Amino acid sequence: MISSGQHDSRRANLLALCGLTAAVVLPLLPIGKWIAPGDSIAALLTREAIWWLYAAAVLLWLGVVERLPMNSIGLRRPTWKSLAFAVLGAVALLLVFAIHFGVIVRVFHLDAAAAIEQQQIILSRPYWYRVILVLRAAVVEEILFRGYIIEKVRQLTGSGLLAIALSVLTFTWGHFTGWGLVHLIPVFISAIILALLYVWRRDLPSNMLAHFLTDGAGFLLR
């Protein structure tokens, strides 16, 4: 006979598995390009809106269906420590990119043309759009790839290592299209840093700010 506690636990895990599957699969499908192909501003904004819908759907699933508080995925009121660790995280992330493109790419003569071209395409967009892009990446990607995925994998398996691994792999794969393989090296390392920062602090606003500062340095200071 199944006890009430066992039934509740199975239900919670089933809901977590459904949410986790959606959080992993949907962002990796080119749904935005299917719905809004092309590079017009309208198409770009539509694709950005779809990303925000993903995040909203995950938060609704967490709060309404799973009946869990937002702080269960690290969404809590930021403190001065959130800012401090965000700055430290951003410094570490920027060092990764600086060393990779400033030293490793040059020493080993790696072909970074795809990454440079993609960056130039983004820099050619209106500044206000770049702000939207960086803000969306910082908020939505941290909700999906860090907070929700890590917590749900830990809930289902009890393994922090497996949670970090899935977070890193999905985040890295999500950055494959358009940027090229050379760019994935620092993205992969950055994904590890952001995952470790989240697991250590469980402070999603800190992750979001670190992500925003890093992307902002690349796309908003030029």
Secondary structure, DSSP 4 states (H G I P E B T S, - for coil): ---HHHHHHHHHHHHHHHHHHHHHHHHHS-HHHHHS-SSSHHHHHHHHHHHHHHHHHHHHIIIIIS---GGGGT-----HHHHHHHHHHHHHHHHHHHHIIIIIHHHTT---HHHHHHHHHHHTS-HHHHHHHHHHHHHHHIIIIIIIHHHHHHHHH--HHHHHHHHHHHHHHHT-TTT-HHHHHHHHHHHHHHHHHHHHH--HHHHHHHHHHHHHHHHT--
